């Protein structure tokens, strides 16, 4: 809420919450559009590469007998984490 909003008698908590939700939805849509507008490399660098690099570092450290399965398991285990 800005100082101007605090002085405006028409601005109440409900109006402010609606305004905030609309702004959040707009920002959320912008984020999705931006990802779709990225080059392939930029998209992968932002979404996939960080986790793959972490997994490959674990593979190099652990040296498992089946590194592909180990990496796949690592990626599945950590897939929902934000990088």
Secondary structure, DSSP 8 states (H G I E B T S, - for coil): --HHHHH-TT--HHHHHHHHHHHHHHHHHHHHHHHHHS-HHHHHHHHTHHHHHHHHHHHHHH--SSHHHHHHHHHHHHTTS--
